[in-house]
Amino acid sequence: MENVCAGRSDKELSRALITDSRSTVKWLAGRGIRFQLSFNRQAYEVDGRFKFWGGLCLKTEDGGKGLIADHLAAAKNSGVLLSWGTGLKGVKRQTECGQHRYLATVLDEGVERIVSTNAIVFAAGGFESNPRMRSQYLGPGWDMAMVRGIPYNMGDCIELAIRDLDVLPVGNWSGCHATCWDANADPSVGDREASNEYTNSGYPLGLMINVEGHRFVDESVTMRNYTYAKFGRAILQQPDHVAFQIWDARTTNWLRSEEYRPERLKENRFEAETVEELAGVLSSHGLKDRAKFLGTCRDYNSATYAFQRKSPSVKWDPSVLDGVSTQSKIQLPLSKSIGHFLWTRVRFLL
């Protein structure tokens, strides 16, 4: 937590999240939230056995869709009243004898009414769907970000809470959780059925190269769980805000089928038998410097095989930080990559 948040996370909240996570999962399961082992997202089959990686082995059944369905069922069973089609217009706080009470003005199916309550929780999402607020707080270029969720997280309740209740803004307002996303997806809204199948999270198994032919991140510097949120920002900083993800035949079988199958990627998935052929295909889809691209691939392969020659006992294992590296002082002739090659084009999103 300290590493991912650069030491700026709330210490009390972090402690609660870490120390109470197991008991919280058990509590949720006891109220009908369905969990299952995350074989498709957090495990690799190594030597005939599935190995979970990154300290994470559970997921909710059917992802976020299943989680919402389970939460709604649990709320109904607990007698929670749900009001659909209700918009929040404003909130006033009244204090008597040291006790707070809140008067919320809501628009319920076109009729304005007042709701009185002892407490109020703004569980209304962030501002990732709002191009203006993205540019205002995250900086130039973020109005171009693709949205993977619903289009309703406009930051309205955040601004309302600050305006009406003098809530103190806290946290990293110039930071965000961004990741790789299919460049051909709808930029303004996510697909509720496909959900995160547009996520292209297989980059640790290959290369990410920008349209000028440069490799701009260390794809597998650590586990994917700790890098994908910041690599989205790295893609934003590239020319045209786009990058190519590339793999050869040795790693394509390790990619998640729900993200990289032809039916999902459609016209954004291409294959080639040689690096040279791949460069030609990419040149017709945005690659601006074919020679630099080929040089980047050659340099990477050369360094990889040099390391293998120097450290033959190090075994590649995608489920751990195995020590396989491109760092070596030995200079070796280039070994040929194993065709065929698969590539896809990604952008950044919130």
Secondary structure as GFF3:
##gff-version 3
##sequence-region A 1 350
A	DSSP	alpha_helix	11	19	.	.	.	ID=ss1
A	DSSP	alpha_helix	21	29	.	.	.	ID=ss2
A	DSSP	beta_strand	35	37	.	.	.	ID=ss3
A	DSSP	alpha_helix	39	42	.	.	.	ID=ss4
A	DSSP	beta_strand	43	46	.	.	.	ID=ss5
A	DSSP	beta_strand	49	52	.	.	.	ID=ss6
A	DSSP	beta_strand	58	60	.	.	.	ID=ss7
A	DSSP	alpha_helix	63	77	.	.	.	ID=ss8
A	DSSP	beta_strand	86	96	.	.	.	ID=ss9
A	DSSP	beta_strand	99	108	.	.	.	ID=ss10
A	DSSP	beta_strand	111	117	.	.	.	ID=ss11
A	DSSP	alpha_helix	131	133	.	.	.	ID=ss12
A	DSSP	pi_helix	134	138	.	.	.	ID=ss13
A	DSSP	three_ten_helix	142	144	.	.	.	ID=ss14
A	DSSP	alpha_helix	156	165	.	.	.	ID=ss15
A	DSSP	beta_strand	179	182	.	.	.	ID=ss16
A	DSSP	three_ten_helix	195	198	.	.	.	ID=ss17
A	DSSP	three_ten_helix	203	205	.	.	.	ID=ss18
A	DSSP	beta_strand	207	210	.	.	.	ID=ss19
A	DSSP	three_ten_helix	224	226	.	.	.	ID=ss20
A	DSSP	alpha_helix	228	236	.	.	.	ID=ss21
A	DSSP	three_ten_helix	239	241	.	.	.	ID=ss22
A	DSSP	beta_strand	243	247	.	.	.	ID=ss23
A	DSSP	three_ten_helix	252	254	.	.	.	ID=ss24
A	DSSP	alpha_helix	257	260	.	.	.	ID=ss25
A	DSSP	alpha_helix	262	265	.	.	.	ID=ss26
A	DSSP	three_ten_helix	266	268	.	.	.	ID=ss27
A	DSSP	beta_strand	269	272	.	.	.	ID=ss28
A	DSSP	alpha_helix	275	283	.	.	.	ID=ss29
A	DSSP	alpha_helix	290	310	.	.	.	ID=ss30
A	DSSP	beta_strand	341	349	.	.	.	ID=ss31
###
